[in-house]
Amino acid sequence: MTEREITVLNAVAALPETCRTPTAAATALMLAGIGIPYSSVAAILRRLEHKGALRLDRVKP
């Protein structure tokens, strides 16, 4: 795992359960000032899910 992936993984782990959807997690990390562009955070979240290191919820309409 890259340093950025580890940073994002640790930051998501610290988020409350209500921020466990991809959009909410990326937005919360941006508001917290993680220092990584939004598009990169979104790509890292997708990559971590694909690797099985992270599982985010999906909200059905």
Backbone as XML, in Angstrom:
<?xml version="1.0"?>
<chain id="A" units="angstrom">
  <residue number="1" name="MET">
    <atom name="N" x="0.842" y="-1.189" z="0.000"/>
    <atom name="CA" x="0.000" y="0.000" z="0.000"/>
    <atom name="C" x="0.879" y="1.242" z="0.000"/>
  </residue>
  <residue number="2" name="THR">
    <atom name="N" x="0.393" y="2.253" z="-0.689"/>
    <atom name="CA" x="1.137" y="3.506" z="-0.733"/>
    <atom name="C" x="0.869" y="4.323" z="0.523"/>
  </residue>
  <residue number="3" name="GLU">
    <atom name="N" x="1.676" y="5.341" z="0.722"/>
    <atom name="CA" x="1.518" y="6.215" z="1.887"/>
    <atom name="C" x="0.156" y="6.911" z="1.873"/>
  </residue>
  <residue number="4" name="ARG">
    <atom name="N" x="-0.268" y="7.346" z="0.683"/>
    <atom name="CA" x="-1.579" y="8.006" z="0.575"/>
    <atom name="C" x="-2.712" y="7.041" z="0.921"/>
  </residue>
  <residue number="5" name="GLU">
    <atom name="N" x="-2.611" y="5.796" z="0.452"/>
    <atom name="CA" x="-3.646" y="4.802" z="0.766"/>
    <atom name="C" x="-3.721" y="4.567" z="2.264"/>
  </residue>
  <residue number="6" name="ILE">
    <atom name="N" x="-2.594" y="4.475" z="2.916"/>
    <atom name="CA" x="-2.576" y="4.259" z="4.364"/>
    <atom name="C" x="-3.165" y="5.466" z="5.088"/>
  </residue>
  <residue number="7" name="THR">
    <atom name="N" x="-2.840" y="6.667" z="4.611"/>
    <atom name="CA" x="-3.391" y="7.884" z="5.211"/>
    <atom name="C" x="-4.909" y="7.897" z="5.100"/>
  </residue>
  <residue number="8" name="VAL">
    <atom name="N" x="-5.419" y="7.592" z="3.907"/>
    <atom name="CA" x="-6.872" y="7.581" z="3.697"/>
    <atom name="C" x="-7.526" y="6.472" z="4.512"/>
  </residue>
  <residue number="9" name="LEU">
    <atom name="N" x="-6.934" y="5.302" z="4.542"/>
    <atom name="CA" x="-7.492" y="4.180" z="5.307"/>
    <atom name="C" x="-7.597" y="4.528" z="6.790"/>
  </residue>
  <residue number="10" name="ASN">
    <atom name="N" x="-6.555" y="5.107" z="7.348"/>
    <atom name="CA" x="-6.576" y="5.498" z="8.761"/>
    <atom name="C" x="-7.595" y="6.602" z="9.020"/>
  </residue>
  <residue number="11" name="ALA">
    <atom name="N" x="-7.706" y="7.548" z="8.094"/>
    <atom name="CA" x="-8.662" y="8.640" z="8.257"/>
    <atom name="C" x="-10.101" y="8.133" z="8.179"/>
  </residue>
  <residue number="12" name="VAL">
    <atom name="N" x="-10.382" y="7.208" z="7.286"/>
    <atom name="CA" x="-11.734" y="6.647" z="7.167"/>
    <atom name="C" x="-12.070" y="5.831" z="8.408"/>
  </residue>
  <residue number="13" name="ALA">
    <atom name="N" x="-11.106" y="5.125" z="8.943"/>
    <atom name="CA" x="-11.346" y="4.321" z="10.150"/>
    <atom name="C" x="-11.743" y="5.204" z="11.333"/>
  </residue>
  <residue number="14" name="ALA">
    <atom name="N" x="-11.277" y="6.442" z="11.335"/>
    <atom name="CA" x="-11.585" y="7.361" z="12.422"/>
    <atom name="C" x="-12.927" y="8.076" z="12.247"/>
  </residue>
  <residue number="15" name="LEU">
    <atom name="N" x="-13.550" y="7.928" z="11.081"/>
    <atom name="CA" x="-14.832" y="8.595" z="10.828"/>
    <atom name="C" x="-15.969" y="7.886" z="11.553"/>
  </residue>
  <residue number="16" name="PRO">
    <atom name="N" x="-17.022" y="8.633" z="11.924"/>
    <atom name="CA" x="-18.199" y="7.988" z="12.527"/>
    <atom name="C" x="-18.920" y="7.106" z="11.506"/>
  </residue>
  <residue number="17" name="GLU">
    <atom name="N" x="-19.732" y="6.191" z="11.985"/>
    <atom name="CA" x="-20.448" y="5.255" z="11.107"/>
    <atom name="C" x="-21.331" y="5.951" z="10.075"/>
  </residue>
  <residue number="18" name="THR">
    <atom name="N" x="-21.823" y="7.155" z="10.371"/>
    <atom name="CA" x="-22.702" y="7.866" z="9.432"/>
    <atom name="C" x="-21.949" y="8.356" z="8.203"/>
  </residue>
  <residue number="19" name="CYS">
    <atom name="N" x="-20.645" y="8.359" z="8.241"/>
    <atom name="CA" x="-19.824" y="8.830" z="7.107"/>
    <atom name="C" x="-19.196" y="7.666" z="6.368"/>
  </residue>
  <residue number="20" name="ARG">
    <atom name="N" x="-19.844" y="6.542" z="6.329"/>
    <atom name="CA" x="-19.232" y="5.364" z="5.725"/>
    <atom name="C" x="-19.725" y="5.057" z="4.322"/>
  </residue>
  <residue number="21" name="THR">
    <atom name="N" x="-20.275" y="6.046" z="3.620"/>
    <atom name="CA" x="-20.561" y="5.879" z="2.201"/>
    <atom name="C" x="-19.417" y="6.549" z="1.443"/>
  </residue>
  <residue number="22" name="PRO">
    <atom name="N" x="-19.157" y="6.179" z="0.202"/>
    <atom name="CA" x="-18.025" y="6.770" z="-0.520"/>
    <atom name="C" x="-18.055" y="8.299" z="-0.601"/>
  </residue>
  <residue number="23" name="THR">
    <atom name="N" x="-19.209" y="8.859" z="-0.928"/>
    <atom name="CA" x="-19.319" y="10.310" z="-1.058"/>
    <atom name="C" x="-19.147" y="10.992" z="0.290"/>
  </residue>
  <residue number="24" name="ALA">
    <atom name="N" x="-19.805" y="10.469" z="1.314"/>
    <atom name="CA" x="-19.709" y="11.063" z="2.647"/>
    <atom name="C" x="-18.283" y="10.959" z="3.191"/>
  </residue>
  <residue number="25" name="ALA">
    <atom name="N" x="-17.639" y="9.834" z="2.965"/>
    <atom name="CA" x="-16.270" y="9.656" z="3.450"/>
    <atom name="C" x="-15.322" y="10.625" z="2.756"/>
  </residue>
  <residue number="26" name="ALA">
    <atom name="N" x="-15.423" y="10.725" z="1.439"/>
    <atom name="CA" x="-14.544" y="11.633" z="0.695"/>
    <atom name="C" x="-14.781" y="13.081" z="1.112"/>
  </residue>
  <residue number="27" name="THR">
    <atom name="N" x="-16.044" y="13.469" z="1.273"/>
    <atom name="CA" x="-16.371" y="14.836" z="1.683"/>
    <atom name="C" x="-15.857" y="15.122" z="3.086"/>
  </residue>
  <residue number="28" name="ALA">
    <atom name="N" x="-16.052" y="14.186" z="4.009"/>
    <atom name="CA" x="-15.587" y="14.375" z="5.386"/>
    <atom name="C" x="-14.069" y="14.504" z="5.438"/>
  </residue>
  <residue number="29" name="LEU">
    <atom name="N" x="-13.368" y="13.713" z="4.632"/>
    <atom name="CA" x="-11.911" y="13.807" z="4.607"/>
    <atom name="C" x="-11.450" y="15.146" z="4.042"/>
  </residue>
  <residue number="30" name="MET">
    <atom name="N" x="-12.157" y="15.640" z="3.024"/>
    <atom name="CA" x="-11.801" y="16.938" z="2.458"/>
    <atom name="C" x="-12.049" y="18.050" z="3.472"/>
  </residue>
  <residue number="31" name="LEU">
    <atom name="N" x="-13.170" y="17.997" z="4.175"/>
    <atom name="CA" x="-13.486" y="19.011" z="5.177"/>
    <atom name="C" x="-12.512" y="18.955" z="6.350"/>
  </residue>
  <residue number="32" name="ALA">
    <atom name="N" x="-11.976" y="17.777" z="6.621"/>
    <atom name="CA" x="-11.009" y="17.620" z="7.713"/>
    <atom name="C" x="-9.628" y="18.114" z="7.305"/>
  </residue>
  <residue number="33" name="GLY">
    <atom name="N" x="-9.439" y="18.407" z="6.029"/>
    <atom name="CA" x="-8.169" y="18.935" z="5.565"/>
    <atom name="C" x="-7.088" y="17.876" z="5.435"/>
  </residue>
  <residue number="34" name="ILE">
    <atom name="N" x="-7.425" y="16.763" z="4.811"/>
    <atom name="CA" x="-6.474" y="15.660" z="4.676"/>
    <atom name="C" x="-5.305" y="16.019" z="3.755"/>
  </residue>
  <residue number="35" name="GLY">
    <atom name="N" x="-5.476" y="17.024" z="2.903"/>
    <atom name="CA" x="-4.387" y="17.472" z="2.052"/>
    <atom name="C" x="-4.217" y="16.690" z="0.765"/>
  </residue>
  <residue number="36" name="ILE">
    <atom name="N" x="-5.231" y="15.938" z="0.379"/>
    <atom name="CA" x="-5.214" y="15.171" z="-0.866"/>
    <atom name="C" x="-6.418" y="15.636" z="-1.681"/>
  </residue>
  <residue number="37" name="PRO">
    <atom name="N" x="-6.263" y="15.893" z="-2.972"/>
    <atom name="CA" x="-7.400" y="16.344" z="-3.798"/>
    <atom name="C" x="-8.571" y="15.354" z="-3.765"/>
  </residue>
  <residue number="38" name="TYR">
    <atom name="N" x="-9.784" y="15.908" z="-3.908"/>
    <atom name="CA" x="-11.005" y="15.100" z="-3.819"/>
    <atom name="C" x="-10.983" y="13.929" z="-4.799"/>
  </residue>
  <residue number="39" name="SER">
    <atom name="N" x="-10.577" y="14.196" z="-6.039"/>
    <atom name="CA" x="-10.577" y="13.124" z="-7.037"/>
    <atom name="C" x="-9.603" y="12.014" z="-6.653"/>
  </residue>
  <residue number="40" name="SER">
    <atom name="N" x="-8.496" y="12.377" z="-6.050"/>
    <atom name="CA" x="-7.524" y="11.369" z="-5.603"/>
    <atom name="C" x="-8.076" y="10.570" z="-4.430"/>
  </residue>
  <residue number="41" name="VAL">
    <atom name="N" x="-8.758" y="11.244" z="-3.511"/>
    <atom name="CA" x="-9.364" y="10.545" z="-2.366"/>
    <atom name="C" x="-10.393" y="9.542" z="-2.875"/>
  </residue>
  <residue number="42" name="ALA">
    <atom name="N" x="-11.231" y="9.971" z="-3.832"/>
    <atom name="CA" x="-12.254" y="9.075" z="-4.382"/>
    <atom name="C" x="-11.607" y="7.869" z="-5.059"/>
  </residue>
  <residue number="43" name="ALA">
    <atom name="N" x="-10.547" y="8.098" z="-5.820"/>
    <atom name="CA" x="-9.853" y="6.997" z="-6.494"/>
    <atom name="C" x="-9.217" y="6.046" z="-5.481"/>
  </residue>
  <residue number="44" name="ILE">
    <atom name="N" x="-8.642" y="6.600" z="-4.432"/>
    <atom name="CA" x="-8.019" y="5.769" z="-3.393"/>
    <atom name="C" x="-9.071" y="4.940" z="-2.670"/>
  </residue>
  <residue number="45" name="LEU">
    <atom name="N" x="-10.231" y="5.538" z="-2.390"/>
    <atom name="CA" x="-11.313" y="4.789" z="-1.729"/>
    <atom name="C" x="-11.749" y="3.615" z="-2.601"/>
  </residue>
  <residue number="46" name="ARG">
    <atom name="N" x="-11.912" y="3.859" z="-3.899"/>
    <atom name="CA" x="-12.291" y="2.775" z="-4.820"/>
    <atom name="C" x="-11.225" y="1.687" z="-4.841"/>
  </residue>
  <residue number="47" name="ARG">
    <atom name="N" x="-9.962" y="2.095" z="-4.885"/>
    <atom name="CA" x="-8.855" y="1.140" z="-4.927"/>
    <atom name="C" x="-8.801" y="0.301" z="-3.650"/>
  </residue>
  <residue number="48" name="LEU">
    <atom name="N" x="-8.997" y="0.938" z="-2.501"/>
    <atom name="CA" x="-8.972" y="0.206" z="-1.229"/>
    <atom name="C" x="-10.133" y="-0.776" z="-1.129"/>
  </residue>
  <residue number="49" name="GLU">
    <atom name="N" x="-11.297" y="-0.370" z="-1.662"/>
    <atom name="CA" x="-12.435" y="-1.299" z="-1.685"/>
    <atom name="C" x="-12.140" y="-2.481" z="-2.599"/>
  </residue>
  <residue number="50" name="HIS">
    <atom name="N" x="-11.556" y="-2.205" z="-3.747"/>
    <atom name="CA" x="-11.243" y="-3.268" z="-4.707"/>
    <atom name="C" x="-10.228" y="-4.256" z="-4.115"/>
  </residue>
  <residue number="51" name="LYS">
    <atom name="N" x="-9.275" y="-3.746" z="-3.356"/>
    <atom name="CA" x="-8.258" y="-4.593" z="-2.720"/>
    <atom name="C" x="-8.820" y="-5.366" z="-1.526"/>
  </residue>
  <residue number="52" name="GLY">
    <atom name="N" x="-9.993" y="-4.942" z="-1.034"/>
    <atom name="CA" x="-10.591" y="-5.598" z="0.118"/>
    <atom name="C" x="-10.113" y="-5.046" z="1.449"/>
  </residue>
  <residue number="53" name="ALA">
    <atom name="N" x="-9.390" y="-3.933" z="1.425"/>
    <atom name="CA" x="-8.874" y="-3.332" z="2.654"/>
    <atom name="C" x="-9.916" y="-2.456" z="3.338"/>
  </residue>
  <residue number="54" name="LEU">
    <atom name="N" x="-10.978" y="-2.116" z="2.619"/>
    <atom name="CA" x="-11.981" y="-1.183" z="3.128"/>
    <atom name="C" x="-13.332" y="-1.582" z="2.569"/>
  </residue>
  <residue number="55" name="ARG">
    <atom name="N" x="-14.349" y="-1.442" z="3.391"/>
    <atom name="CA" x="-15.710" y="-1.698" z="2.912"/>
    <atom name="C" x="-16.587" y="-0.511" z="3.294"/>
  </residue>
  <residue number="56" name="LEU">
    <atom name="N" x="-17.140" y="0.131" z="2.272"/>
    <atom name="CA" x="-18.020" y="1.276" z="2.486"/>
    <atom name="C" x="-19.452" y="0.845" z="2.145"/>
  </residue>
  <residue number="57" name="ASP">
    <atom name="N" x="-20.394" y="1.483" z="2.826"/>
    <atom name="CA" x="-21.808" y="1.177" z="2.603"/>
    <atom name="C" x="-22.327" y="1.915" z="1.381"/>
  </residue>
  <residue number="58" name="ARG">
    <atom name="N" x="-23.396" y="1.422" z="0.845"/>
    <atom name="CA" x="-24.103" y="2.078" z="-0.241"/>
    <atom name="C" x="-25.529" y="2.323" z="0.231"/>
  </residue>
  <residue number="59" name="VAL">
    <atom name="N" x="-26.065" y="3.501" z="-0.053"/>
    <atom name="CA" x="-27.428" y="3.851" z="0.329"/>
    <atom name="C" x="-28.316" y="3.677" z="-0.883"/>
  </residue>
  <residue number="60" name="LYS">
    <atom name="N" x="-29.328" y="2.847" z="-0.752"/>
    <atom name="CA" x="-30.268" y="2.650" z="-1.861"/>
    <atom name="C" x="-31.379" y="3.674" z="-1.754"/>
  </residue>
  <residue number="61" name="PRO">
    <atom name="N" x="-31.720" y="4.303" z="-2.886"/>
    <atom name="CA" x="-32.773" y="5.339" z="-2.872"/>
    <atom name="C" x="-34.146" y="4.759" z="-2.620"/>
  </residue>
</chain>
